[in-house]
């Protein structure tokens, strides 16, 4: 899947992404600083009906959000690996536990611990086109 979006169309693109990603995916979000990874995670959470305040877990590393889907309470993990220096540090922080929890995981800066990701994880690449527009591409690896 590929799409171009702005803040005005981000919700629509997030909805389309969930159709691609399926149930309880592990999603690695790639993009430069300021590309809009956290903003896109916020849109993905909005579409799922997350009512908690969605914020970047840069300092906490892992945020946990609850939401209801088909009458069932579910969890979603939002991880930001930016401050981690090694895969060992990621394991100690609980990243691997989240990735293999069978819950939805949205991971910013996955490049910090690439070997921890399960096979067939989804990868979303966000590129800055200009101040208002982003290009998104989804692949499964």
DSSP file (Angstrom, degrees, kcal/mol; ACC not computed):
  #  RESIDUE AA STRUCTURE BP1 BP2  ACC     N-H-->O    O-->H-N    N-H-->O    O-->H-N    TCO  KAPPA ALPHA  PHI   PSI    X-CA   Y-CA   Z-CA
    1    1 A X              0   0    0      0, 0.0   137,-2.6     0, 0.0     2,-0.3   0.000 360.0 360.0 360.0 139.3    0.0    0.0    0.0
    2    2 A X  E     +A  137   0A   0    135,-0.2     2,-0.3     2,-0.0   135,-0.2  -0.986 360.0 163.5-133.6 146.4    1.1    3.5   -0.8
    3    3 A X  E     -A  136   0A   0    133,-2.3   133,-3.5    -2,-0.3     2,-0.4  -0.988  29.4-139.5-157.4 153.9   -0.6    6.8    0.0
    4    4 A X  E     +A  135   0A   0     -2,-0.3     2,-0.3   131,-0.2   131,-0.2  -0.957  33.7 176.4-112.2 137.6    0.1   10.5    0.3
    5    5 A X  E     -A  134   0A   0    129,-2.7   129,-2.6    -2,-0.4     2,-0.2  -0.956  22.6-165.4-142.8 160.7   -1.5   12.3    3.1
    6    6 A X    >>  -     0   0    0     -2,-0.3     4,-1.0   127,-0.2     3,-0.8  -0.714  52.0 -88.9-125.4 178.7   -1.8   15.7    4.9
    7    7 A X  T 34 S+     0   0    0    125,-0.4     4,-0.3     1,-0.2     3,-0.2   0.812 128.8  57.3 -61.5 -27.7   -3.2   16.4    8.4
    8    8 A X  T 34 S+     0   0    0      1,-0.2    -1,-0.2     2,-0.1     4,-0.1   0.748 117.7  30.5 -73.8 -23.6   -6.6   16.8    6.7
    9    9 A X  T <> S+     0   0    0     -3,-0.8     4,-1.9     1,-0.1     5,-0.2   0.357  88.1 101.7-115.7   4.1   -6.5   13.2    5.2
   10   10 A X  H  X S+     0   0    0     -4,-1.0     4,-2.5     1,-0.2     5,-0.2   0.852  79.8  54.3 -62.4 -36.9   -4.5   11.4    7.8
   11   11 A X  H  > S+     0   0    0     -4,-0.3     4,-2.3     2,-0.2    -1,-0.2   0.913 108.1  49.8 -64.1 -41.8   -7.5    9.7    9.5
   12   12 A X  H  > S+     0   0    0      2,-0.2     4,-2.0     1,-0.2    -1,-0.2   0.913 112.5  46.7 -62.3 -43.6   -8.7    8.3    6.2
   13   13 A X  H  X S+     0   0    0     -4,-1.9     4,-2.2     2,-0.2    -2,-0.2   0.887 110.2  53.4 -67.5 -38.6   -5.2    6.9    5.4
   14   14 A X  H  X S+     0   0    0     -4,-2.5     4,-2.0     2,-0.2    -2,-0.2   0.908 107.9  51.1 -61.5 -41.3   -4.9    5.5    9.0
   15   15 A X  H  X S+     0   0    0     -4,-2.3     4,-1.3     1,-0.2    -2,-0.2   0.914 109.8  49.7 -61.4 -43.7   -8.3    3.7    8.4
   16   16 A X  H  X S+     0   0    0     -4,-2.0     4,-1.3     1,-0.2    -1,-0.2   0.879 107.0  56.4 -62.5 -38.1   -7.0    2.2    5.2
   17   17 A X  H >X S+     0   0    0     -4,-2.2     4,-2.9     1,-0.2     3,-0.6   0.919 102.1  54.3 -61.6 -44.1   -3.8    1.0    6.9
   18   18 A X  H 3X S+     0   0    0     -4,-2.0     4,-1.8     1,-0.3    -1,-0.2   0.868 103.4  57.2 -60.0 -34.4   -5.8   -1.0    9.5
   19   19 A X  H 3< S+     0   0    0     -4,-1.3    -1,-0.3     1,-0.2    -2,-0.2   0.867 113.8  40.0 -62.5 -34.9   -7.5   -2.8    6.6
   20   20 A X  H << S+     0   0    0     -4,-1.3    -2,-0.2    -3,-0.6    -1,-0.2   0.884 113.4  53.3 -77.2 -41.4   -4.0   -3.8    5.4
   21   21 A X  H  < S-     0   0    0     -4,-2.9    -2,-0.2     1,-0.2    -3,-0.2   0.766  87.5-164.2 -74.6 -27.4   -2.5   -4.6    8.8
   22   22 A X     <  -     0   0    0     -4,-1.8     3,-0.5    -5,-0.2     2,-0.4  -0.361  42.3 -14.7  76.9-158.3   -5.1   -7.0   10.1
   23   23 A X  S    S-     0   0    0      1,-0.2    80,-0.0    -2,-0.1    -5,-0.0  -0.675 121.6 -12.6 -92.4 133.2   -5.5   -8.0   13.7
   24   24 A X  S    S-     0   0    0     -2,-0.4    -1,-0.2     1,-0.1     2,-0.1   0.871  84.0-179.9  51.9  51.3   -2.8   -7.4   16.4
   25   25 A X        -     0   0    0     -3,-0.5    80,-2.6    79,-0.1     2,-0.6  -0.384  31.7-130.6 -79.0 157.9    0.1   -6.5   14.0
   26   26 A X  E     -b  105   0A   0     78,-0.2    96,-2.8    94,-0.2     2,-0.5  -0.960  33.2-170.1-100.5 121.7    3.6   -5.6   14.9
   27   27 A X  E     -bc 106 122A   0     78,-3.3    80,-3.2    -2,-0.6     2,-0.5  -0.962  14.8-159.8-124.1 120.2    4.3   -2.4   13.0
   28   28 A X  E     -bc 107 123A   0     94,-3.0    96,-3.1    -2,-0.5     2,-0.6  -0.869  12.6-152.9 -96.2 124.6    7.7   -0.7   12.6
   29   29 A X  E     -bc 108 124A   0     78,-3.5    80,-1.0    -2,-0.5    81,-0.5  -0.887  12.7-169.9-104.4 118.8    7.4    3.0   11.7
   30   30 A X  E     + c   0 125A   0     94,-3.4    96,-2.6    -2,-0.6     2,-0.2  -0.840  26.0 113.8-108.0 141.6   10.4    4.4    9.8
   31   31 A X        -     0   0    0     -2,-0.4    96,-0.1    94,-0.2    78,-0.1  -0.811  60.1 -83.5 168.2 156.5   11.1    8.0    9.0
   32   32 A X    >   -     0   0    0     94,-0.5     3,-2.3    -2,-0.2     5,-0.3  -0.203  65.7 -73.5 -66.2 163.8   13.4   10.9    9.7
   33   33 A X  T 3  S+     0   0    0      1,-0.3    -1,-0.2     2,-0.1     0, 0.0  -0.409 125.6  18.6 -55.7 128.8   13.0   13.0   12.8
   34   34 A X  T 3  S+     0   0    0     -3,-0.1    -1,-0.3    -2,-0.1    -2,-0.1   0.496  86.7 120.7  85.8   3.6   10.0   15.2   12.2
   35   35 A X  S <  S-     0   0    0     -3,-2.3    -2,-0.1    91,-0.1    -3,-0.1   0.761  88.5-100.9 -72.6 -23.4    8.5   13.0    9.4
   36   36 A X  S  > S+     0   0    0     -4,-0.3     4,-2.4    -5,-0.1     5,-0.2   0.659  74.0 140.3 113.8  22.3    5.3   12.4   11.4
   37   37 A X  H  > S+     0   0    0     -5,-0.3     4,-2.4     2,-0.2     5,-0.2   0.952  79.8  42.6 -61.4 -50.4    5.7    9.0   12.9
   38   38 A X  H  > S+     0   0    0      1,-0.2     4,-2.4     2,-0.2    -1,-0.2   0.887 113.4  53.0 -65.2 -38.3    4.1   10.0   16.2
   39   39 A X  H  > S+     0   0    0      2,-0.2     4,-1.8     1,-0.2    -1,-0.2   0.897 110.5  47.7 -62.6 -39.9    1.4   12.0   14.5
   40   40 A X  H  X S+     0   0    0     -4,-2.4     4,-2.6     2,-0.2    -2,-0.2   0.891 109.2  52.7 -70.1 -38.4    0.6    8.9   12.4
   41   41 A X  H  X S+     0   0    0     -4,-2.4     4,-2.6     1,-0.2    -2,-0.2   0.920 107.6  53.3 -59.3 -42.4    0.5    6.7   15.5
   42   42 A X  H  X S+     0   0    0     -4,-2.4     4,-2.5     1,-0.2    -2,-0.2   0.912 109.6  47.9 -58.3 -43.5   -1.9    9.1   17.0
   43   43 A X  H  X S+     0   0    0     -4,-1.8     4,-2.3     2,-0.2    -2,-0.2   0.907 110.3  51.3 -65.3 -42.1   -4.2    8.8   13.9
   44   44 A X  H  X S+     0   0    0     -4,-2.6     4,-1.4     1,-0.2    -2,-0.2   0.905 112.4  47.0 -60.3 -41.3   -3.9    5.0   14.0
   45   45 A X  H  X>S+     0   0    0     -4,-2.6     5,-2.5     2,-0.2     4,-0.7   0.900 109.5  53.4 -67.7 -41.2   -5.0    5.1   17.7
   46   46 A X  H ><5S+     0   0    0     -4,-2.5     3,-1.1     1,-0.2    -2,-0.2   0.926 107.0  51.9 -57.9 -45.3   -7.8    7.5   17.0
   47   47 A X  H 3<5S+     0   0    0     -4,-2.3    -1,-0.2     1,-0.3    -2,-0.2   0.852 109.4  50.1 -62.2 -34.8   -9.2    5.2   14.3
   48   48 A X  H 3<5S-     0   0    0     -4,-1.4    -1,-0.3    -5,-0.2    20,-0.2   0.572 119.2-111.5 -80.1  -8.9   -9.1    2.3   16.8
   49   49 A X  T <<5 +     0   0    0     -3,-1.1     2,-0.3    -4,-0.7    19,-0.2   0.725  51.5 171.3  86.7  21.6  -11.0    4.4   19.4
   50   50 A X      < -     0   0    0     -5,-2.5    -1,-0.2     1,-0.2    17,-0.2  -0.510  12.3-173.7 -64.5 126.5   -8.1    4.7   21.9
   51   51 A X        +     0   0    0     15,-0.7    -1,-0.2    -2,-0.3    16,-0.1   0.614  51.3  99.1 -99.9 -15.2   -9.3    7.2   24.5
   52   52 A X  S    S-     0   0    0     14,-0.4     2,-0.5     1,-0.1    13,-0.1  -0.284  92.3 -90.2 -65.7 157.3   -6.1    7.5   26.5
   53   53 A X        -     0   0    0      1,-0.0     2,-0.6     2,-0.0    -1,-0.1  -0.605  43.4-144.2 -70.1 119.1   -3.8   10.5   25.7
   54   54 A X        +     0   0    0     -2,-0.5     2,-0.3    -4,-0.1   -12,-0.1  -0.769  33.6 155.1 -90.0 123.0   -1.5    9.3   23.0
   55   55 A X        -     0   0    0     -2,-0.6     2,-0.3    23,-0.1     8,-0.1  -0.947  50.1 -82.3-143.5 163.3    2.0   10.8   23.3
   56   56 A X        -     0   0    0     -2,-0.3     3,-0.4     1,-0.1     2,-0.2  -0.495  29.9-148.5 -68.7 129.0    5.5    9.9   22.3
   57   57 A X     >  +     0   0    0     -2,-0.3     4,-2.9     1,-0.2    23,-0.4  -0.101  52.4 134.0 -88.1  38.2    7.1    7.4   24.7
   58   58 A X  T  4 S+     0   0    0     -2,-0.2    25,-0.3     1,-0.2    -1,-0.2   0.889  81.3  27.9 -55.6 -41.9   10.5    8.8   24.1
   59   59 A X  T  4 S+     0   0    0     -3,-0.4    -1,-0.2     1,-0.1    -2,-0.1   0.837 127.9  41.5 -91.6 -35.0   11.3    8.8   27.8
   60   60 A X  T  4 S-     0   0    0     -4,-0.2     2,-1.6     1,-0.1    -2,-0.2   0.699  89.5-152.2 -82.7 -18.7    9.1    6.0   29.0
   61   61 A X  S  < S+     0   0    0     -4,-2.9    19,-2.2    19,-0.1     2,-0.4  -0.228  74.1  49.0  74.3 -42.8   10.1    3.8   26.0
   62   62 A X  E     -D   79   0A   0     -2,-1.6     2,-0.4    17,-0.2    17,-0.2  -0.987  61.2-175.7-130.8 126.4    6.7    1.9   26.1
   63   63 A X  E     -D   78   0A   0     15,-2.7    15,-2.8    -2,-0.4     2,-0.5  -0.937  14.0-151.3-112.1 143.3    3.2    3.3   26.4
   64   64 A X  E     -D   77   0A   0     -2,-0.4     2,-0.4    13,-0.2    13,-0.2  -0.963  12.6-172.9-117.3 129.7    0.2    1.0   26.8
   65   65 A X  E     -D   76   0A   0     11,-3.0    11,-2.4    -2,-0.5     2,-0.3  -0.946  11.4-146.4-122.3 142.6   -3.2    2.0   25.5
   66   66 A X  E     +D   75   0A   0     -2,-0.4   -15,-0.7     9,-0.2   -14,-0.4  -0.824  23.6 163.2-104.4 148.1   -6.5    0.2   26.0
   67   67 A X  E     -D   74   0A   0      7,-2.0     7,-3.4    -2,-0.3     2,-0.5  -0.976  32.9-118.6-154.9 162.1   -9.4    0.2   23.4
   68   68 A X  E     +D   73   0A   0     -2,-0.3     2,-0.4     5,-0.2     5,-0.2  -0.907  26.6 178.3-109.7 131.7  -12.5   -1.8   22.7
   69   69 A X  E >  S-D   72   0A   0      3,-2.8     3,-1.8    -2,-0.5    -2,-0.0  -0.983  73.5 -14.0-134.9 122.8  -12.9   -3.8   19.5
   70   70 A X  T 3  S-     0   0    0     -2,-0.4    -1,-0.1     1,-0.3     3,-0.1   0.876 129.1 -54.5  53.2  40.2  -16.0   -5.9   18.8
   71   71 A X  T 3  S+     0   0    0      1,-0.2     2,-0.4     0, 0.0    -1,-0.3   0.479 116.2 115.0  77.5   2.4  -17.0   -5.6   22.4
   72   72 A X  E <   -D   69   0A   0     -3,-1.8    -3,-2.8     0, 0.0     2,-0.4  -0.897  67.1-125.8-110.7 133.1  -13.6   -7.0   23.6
   73   73 A X  E     +D   68   0A   0     -2,-0.4     2,-0.3    -5,-0.2    -5,-0.2  -0.613  37.5 179.9 -75.5 130.3  -11.0   -5.0   25.6
   74   74 A X  E     -D   67   0A   0     -7,-3.4    -7,-2.0    -2,-0.4     2,-0.3  -0.845  20.7-131.1-128.8 164.4   -7.7   -5.0   23.8
   75   75 A X  E     -D   66   0A   0     -2,-0.3    29,-1.0    -9,-0.2     2,-0.4  -0.877  12.9-167.8-115.2 149.7   -4.2   -3.5   24.4
   76   76 A X  E     -De  65 104A   0    -11,-2.4   -11,-3.0    -2,-0.3     2,-0.4  -0.998  10.7-149.6-134.7 132.8   -2.0   -1.6   22.1
   77   77 A X  E     -De  64 105A   0     27,-3.1    29,-3.1    -2,-0.4     2,-0.5  -0.871   5.3-164.9-104.4 135.9    1.7   -0.9   22.7
   78   78 A X  E     -De  63 106A   0    -15,-2.8   -15,-2.7    -2,-0.4     2,-0.4  -0.979  16.3-174.6-118.2 115.7    3.4    2.3   21.4
   79   79 A X  E     -De  62 107A   0     27,-2.8    29,-3.4    -2,-0.5     2,-0.4  -0.876  17.9-167.1-116.6 144.0    7.2    2.0   21.6
   80   80 A X  E     + e   0 108A   0    -19,-2.2     3,-0.4   -23,-0.4    29,-0.2  -0.945   5.6 179.7-129.8 109.9    9.9    4.5   20.9
   81   81 A X    >   +     0   0    0     27,-2.3     3,-1.7    -2,-0.4    28,-0.1   0.308  48.4 111.9 -92.5   8.5   13.3    3.0   20.7
   82   82 A X  T 3  S+     0   0    0      1,-0.3    -1,-0.2    26,-0.1   -24,-0.1   0.851  78.4  45.6 -54.0 -42.3   15.2    6.3   19.9
   83   83 A X  T 3  S+     0   0    0     -3,-0.4    -1,-0.3   -25,-0.3     2,-0.2   0.544  90.5 103.9 -82.7  -5.8   17.0    6.5   23.3
   84   84 A X    <   -     0   0    0     -3,-1.7     3,-0.1     1,-0.1    -3,-0.0  -0.536  49.7-167.5 -81.9 143.8   18.1    2.8   23.3
   85   85 A X        +     0   0    0     -2,-0.2     2,-0.3     1,-0.2    -1,-0.1   0.553  65.9  12.1-105.7 -11.2   21.7    2.0   22.4
   86   86 A X  S  > S-     0   0    0      1,-0.1     4,-1.7    27,-0.0    -1,-0.2  -0.984  70.8-109.1-158.8 164.5   21.6   -1.7   21.9
   87   87 A X  H  > S+     0   0    0     -2,-0.3     4,-2.5     2,-0.2     5,-0.2   0.859 118.6  57.9 -66.2 -35.1   19.3   -4.7   21.5
   88   88 A X  H  > S+     0   0    0      1,-0.2     4,-2.3     2,-0.2    -1,-0.2   0.913 105.7  49.0 -60.9 -42.1   20.3   -5.9   24.9
   89   89 A X  H  > S+     0   0    0      1,-0.2     4,-1.6     2,-0.2    -1,-0.2   0.883 109.9  52.3 -64.0 -38.2   19.1   -2.6   26.4
   90   90 A X  H  X>S+     0   0    0     -4,-1.7     5,-2.3     2,-0.2     4,-0.5   0.905 108.7  50.0 -64.2 -41.7   15.8   -3.0   24.4
   91   91 A X  H ><5S+     0   0    0     -4,-2.5     3,-1.4     1,-0.2     6,-0.2   0.932 109.8  50.4 -62.5 -45.5   15.3   -6.5   25.9
   92   92 A X  H 3<5S+     0   0    0     -4,-2.3    -1,-0.2     1,-0.3    -2,-0.2   0.821 107.0  55.8 -61.9 -30.6   15.9   -5.1   29.4
   93   93 A X  H 3<5S-     0   0    0     -4,-1.6    -1,-0.3    -5,-0.2    -2,-0.2   0.569 120.9-108.1 -79.3  -8.7   13.4   -2.4   28.8
   94   94 A X  T <X5S+     0   0    0     -3,-1.4     4,-1.8    -4,-0.5    -3,-0.2   0.564  78.7 131.4  95.4   9.7   10.7   -5.0   27.9
   95   95 A X  H  ><S+     0   0    0     -5,-2.3     4,-2.5     1,-0.2     5,-0.2   0.932  72.7  49.9 -61.9 -47.5   10.6   -4.3   24.1
   96   96 A X  H  > S+     0   0    0     -6,-0.3     4,-1.6     1,-0.2    -1,-0.2   0.889 107.2  55.4 -61.0 -39.5   10.8   -8.0   23.2
   97   97 A X  H  4 S+     0   0    0     -6,-0.2    -1,-0.2     1,-0.2    -2,-0.2   0.912 110.7  45.5 -59.2 -42.6    8.0   -8.9   25.6
   98   98 A X  H ><>S+     0   0    0     -4,-1.8     3,-1.8     1,-0.2     5,-0.5   0.934 109.4  54.4 -65.1 -46.3    5.7   -6.4   23.9
   99   99 A X  H 3<5S+     0   0    0     -4,-2.5     3,-0.3     1,-0.3    -1,-0.2   0.790 116.3  37.9 -61.8 -28.4    6.7   -7.5   20.3
  100  100 A X  T 3<5S+     0   0    0     -4,-1.6    -1,-0.3    -5,-0.2    -2,-0.2   0.135  88.3  98.9-108.1  19.0    5.8  -11.1   21.1
  101  101 A X  T < 5S-     0   0    0     -3,-1.8    -1,-0.2     2,-0.2    -2,-0.1   0.557  90.3-122.5 -81.9  -8.9    2.7  -10.4   23.3
  102  102 A X  T   5S+     0   0    0      1,-0.3     2,-0.3    -3,-0.3    -3,-0.1   0.715  77.9 115.8  66.6  22.3    0.2  -11.0   20.4
  103  103 A X  S   <S-     0   0    0     -5,-0.5    -1,-0.3   -29,-0.1     2,-0.2  -0.773  81.6 -83.4-109.8 161.9   -1.0   -7.4   21.0
  104  104 A X  E     - e   0  76A   0    -29,-1.0   -27,-3.1    -2,-0.3     2,-0.4  -0.471  48.2-168.3 -64.9 133.0   -0.8   -4.6   18.5
  105  105 A X  E     -be  26  77A   0    -80,-2.6   -78,-3.3   -29,-0.2     2,-0.5  -0.994  12.9-169.5-128.7 126.2    2.6   -2.9   18.7
  106  106 A X  E     -be  27  78A   0    -29,-3.1   -27,-2.8    -2,-0.4     2,-0.5  -0.969  16.9-168.2-114.7 115.7    3.5    0.4   17.0
  107  107 A X  E     -be  28  79A   0    -80,-3.2   -78,-3.5    -2,-0.5     3,-0.4  -0.913  11.1-161.4-120.2 117.3    7.2    1.0   17.1
  108  108 A X  E    S+be  29  80A   0    -29,-3.4   -27,-2.3    -2,-0.5   -78,-0.1  -0.702  79.2  16.1 -90.0 148.1    9.1    4.2   16.3
  109  109 A X    >   +     0   0    0    -80,-1.0     3,-1.6    -2,-0.3    -1,-0.2   0.914  69.2 168.4  57.3  50.7   12.8    4.0   15.6
  110  110 A X  G >   +     0   0    0    -81,-0.5     3,-1.7    -3,-0.4     7,-0.1   0.682  62.2  81.6 -65.3 -16.2   12.8    0.2   15.0
  111  111 A X  G >  S+     0   0    0      1,-0.3     3,-0.5     2,-0.2    -1,-0.3   0.684  78.2  70.1 -62.8 -17.2   16.4    0.6   13.5
  112  112 A X  G <  S+     0   0    0     -3,-1.6    -1,-0.3     1,-0.2    -2,-0.2   0.713 119.6  12.1 -74.7 -20.5   17.7    0.6   17.1
  113  113 A X  G X  S+     0   0    0     -3,-1.7     3,-1.5    -4,-0.2     4,-0.3  -0.309  73.4 156.6-151.7  59.7   16.8   -3.1   17.6
  114  114 A X  G X   +     0   0    0     -3,-0.5     3,-1.1     1,-0.3    -3,-0.1   0.786  69.9  61.7 -64.6 -29.1   16.0   -4.6   14.2
  115  115 A X  G 3  S+     0   0    0      1,-0.2    -1,-0.3    -4,-0.1    -4,-0.1   0.638  93.0  66.5 -74.2 -12.0   16.8   -8.2   15.2
  116  116 A X  G <  S+     0   0    0     -3,-1.5    -1,-0.2     2,-0.1    -2,-0.2   0.666  76.4 104.6 -81.4 -15.8   14.0   -8.3   17.8
  117  117 A X  S <  S-     0   0    0     -3,-1.1     3,-0.1    -4,-0.3     4,-0.1  -0.427  74.9-117.1 -74.0 137.2   11.1   -8.0   15.4
  118  118 A X    >   -     0   0    0    -19,-0.2     3,-1.1    -2,-0.1    -1,-0.1  -0.278  41.1 -88.2 -64.0 155.3    9.1  -11.1   14.7
  119  119 A X  T 3  S+     0   0    0      1,-0.2    -1,-0.1    21,-0.0    22,-0.0  -0.320 113.7  27.4 -59.4 149.9    9.0  -12.5   11.1
  120  120 A X  T 3  S+     0   0    0     21,-0.3    -1,-0.2     1,-0.2   -94,-0.2   0.717  83.0 159.4  67.0  23.7    6.3  -10.9    8.9
  121  121 A X    <   -     0   0    0     -3,-1.1    20,-2.6   -96,-0.1     2,-0.3  -0.423  42.2-115.0 -67.7 152.8    6.3   -7.7   10.9
  122  122 A X  E     -cF  27 140A   0    -96,-2.8   -94,-3.0    18,-0.2     2,-0.5  -0.684  24.8-156.7 -88.9 145.8    4.8   -4.7    9.0
  123  123 A X  E     -cF  28 139A   0     16,-3.3    16,-2.4    -2,-0.3     2,-0.5  -0.987   3.9-165.4-126.7 122.3    7.0   -1.8    8.1
  124  124 A X  E     -cF  29 138A   0    -96,-3.1   -94,-3.4    -2,-0.5     2,-0.5  -0.935   6.0-161.5-107.6 124.1    5.5    1.7    7.4
  125  125 A X  E     -cF  30 137A   0     12,-3.0    12,-1.9    -2,-0.5     2,-0.5  -0.919   4.0-166.2-106.8 125.5    7.9    4.2    5.8
  126  126 A X  E     - F   0 136A   0    -96,-2.6   -94,-0.5    -2,-0.5     2,-0.4  -0.958   4.6-171.2-116.6 122.3    7.0    7.8    6.1
  127  127 A X  E     - F   0 135A   0      8,-2.8     8,-2.6    -2,-0.5     2,-0.6  -0.924  24.0-125.0-114.6 137.1    8.7   10.4    3.8
  128  128 A X  E     + F   0 134A   0     -2,-0.4     6,-0.2     6,-0.2     3,-0.1  -0.695  28.6 174.4 -78.6 118.9    8.4   14.1    4.1
  129  129 A X        -     0   0    0      4,-2.3     2,-0.3    -2,-0.6     5,-0.2   0.853  66.8 -36.8 -91.4 -43.6    7.3   15.6    0.8
  130  130 A X  S    S-     0   0    0      3,-1.5    -1,-0.4     0, 0.0     0, 0.0  -0.876  82.5 -64.9-160.2-170.0    6.9   19.2    1.9
  131  131 A X  S    S+     0   0    0     -2,-0.3     3,-0.0     1,-0.2    -3,-0.0   0.784 132.9  28.0 -59.5 -26.9    5.7   21.0    5.1
  132  132 A X  S    S+     0   0    0   -126,-0.1  -125,-0.4     1,-0.1     2,-0.3   0.673 111.7  65.5-108.7 -21.7    2.2   19.7    4.6
  133  133 A X        -     0   0    0   -127,-0.1    -4,-2.3  -126,-0.1    -3,-1.5  -0.831  49.7-174.8-118.3 144.9    2.4   16.4    2.8
  134  134 A X  E     -AF   5 128A   0   -129,-2.6  -129,-2.7    -2,-0.3     2,-0.4  -0.952  17.2-140.3-129.4 151.0    3.8   13.0    3.6
  135  135 A X  E     -AF   4 127A   0     -8,-2.6    -8,-2.8    -2,-0.3     2,-0.4  -0.942  19.0-163.1-110.5 136.1    4.2    9.8    1.6
  136  136 A X  E     -AF   3 126A   0   -133,-3.5  -133,-2.3    -2,-0.4     2,-0.4  -0.944   8.8-178.3-121.0 138.8    3.5    6.5    3.3
  137  137 A X  E     -AF   2 125A   0    -12,-1.9   -12,-3.0    -2,-0.4     2,-0.4  -1.000  10.3-155.8-136.8 135.4    4.5    3.0    2.1
  138  138 A X  E     + F   0 124A   0   -137,-2.6     2,-0.3    -2,-0.4   -14,-0.2  -0.938  17.0 168.3-115.8 133.2    3.7   -0.3    3.8
  139  139 A X  E     - F   0 123A   0    -16,-2.4   -16,-3.3    -2,-0.4     2,-0.5  -0.956  27.2-135.4-135.4 155.7    5.7   -3.5    3.4
  140  140 A X  E       F   0 122A   0     -2,-0.3   -18,-0.2   -18,-0.2   -19,-0.1  -0.962 360.0 360.0-112.7 129.3    5.8   -6.8    5.2
  141  141 A X              0   0    0    -20,-2.6   -21,-0.3    -2,-0.5   -19,-0.2   0.333 360.0 360.0-131.1 360.0    9.2   -8.3    6.0
